[in-house]
């Protein structure tokens, strides 16, 4: 899935309003809804580009680890079911 806005662009848009620009004008200028702007603000407020990239990397790693744990839990459940039938 390709994102429309890069991390740098998101941080730049948020910084524009922090510098005093009006939210509505900034959103129209960049083609972003105000709802999207406020969700970005809630998630990325006060972060720099490197912080946002680090957050994305941690979220990806967390997603991968959760998948691994779920797969292992299924394997364990299947092995327990198999063992209970043999004995």
C-alpha positions as CSV (number, residue, x, y, z in Angstrom):
1,X,0.0,0.0,0.0
2,X,1.5,3.3,-1.1
3,X,1.0,6.3,1.1
4,X,0.0,9.6,-0.5
5,X,2.1,11.6,1.8
6,X,5.6,10.8,3.0
7,X,6.6,11.2,6.6
8,X,8.5,14.4,5.7
9,X,5.4,15.9,4.1
10,X,3.2,15.1,7.1
11,X,5.6,16.7,9.5
12,X,5.9,19.7,7.2
13,X,2.1,20.1,7.1
14,X,1.9,19.9,10.9
15,X,4.7,22.4,11.3
16,X,3.0,24.9,9.0
17,X,0.1,25.2,11.4
18,X,2.4,25.3,14.4
19,X,4.1,28.3,12.8
20,X,0.7,30.2,12.8
21,X,-1.0,29.2,9.6
22,X,-4.7,28.4,9.8
23,X,-5.7,24.7,9.7
24,X,-8.4,25.1,7.1
25,X,-6.1,27.0,4.7
26,X,-3.2,24.5,5.2
27,X,-5.5,21.6,4.6
28,X,-6.9,23.1,1.4
29,X,-3.4,24.0,0.2
30,X,-2.2,20.4,0.6
31,X,-5.5,18.6,-0.4
32,X,-6.0,17.0,3.1
33,X,-9.2,16.9,5.0
34,X,-9.2,18.5,8.4
35,X,-10.1,15.1,10.0
36,X,-6.9,13.7,8.5
37,X,-4.9,16.7,9.7
38,X,-6.2,16.2,13.3
39,X,-5.6,12.5,13.3
40,X,-2.0,13.2,12.1
41,X,-1.7,15.8,14.8
42,X,-2.9,13.4,17.5
43,X,-0.4,10.8,16.4
44,X,2.6,12.8,15.4
45,X,2.4,16.1,17.4
46,X,5.8,17.4,18.4
47,X,7.7,14.8,16.4
48,X,10.4,15.3,13.9
49,X,10.9,13.3,10.7
50,X,13.3,10.9,12.3
51,X,10.9,10.3,15.2
52,X,8.1,9.5,12.8
53,X,10.3,7.1,10.9
54,X,11.3,5.4,14.1
55,X,7.6,5.1,15.2
56,X,6.7,3.5,11.8
57,X,9.6,1.1,12.1
58,X,8.5,0.1,15.7
59,X,4.9,-0.3,14.5
60,X,6.1,-2.6,11.7
61,X,8.2,-4.7,14.0
62,X,5.4,-4.9,16.5
63,X,3.0,-6.1,13.8
64,X,5.5,-8.7,12.7
65,X,6.1,-10.0,16.2
66,X,2.4,-10.2,16.9
67,X,2.0,-12.4,13.8
68,X,4.8,-14.6,15.0
69,X,3.2,-15.1,18.4
70,X,-0.2,-15.9,16.9
71,X,1.4,-18.5,14.6
72,X,3.2,-20.1,17.5
73,X,0.1,-20.2,19.6
74,X,-1.7,-22.0,16.7
75,X,1.2,-24.5,16.4
76,X,1.1,-25.2,20.1
77,X,-2.7,-25.6,20.1
78,X,-2.4,-28.1,17.2
79,X,0.4,-30.0,18.9
80,X,-1.6,-30.3,22.1
81,X,-4.6,-31.5,20.2
82,X,-2.5,-34.1,18.4
83,X,-0.8,-35.3,21.6
84,X,-4.1,-35.6,23.5
85,X,-5.4,-38.0,20.8
86,X,-2.3,-40.2,20.8
87,X,-2.3,-41.0,24.6
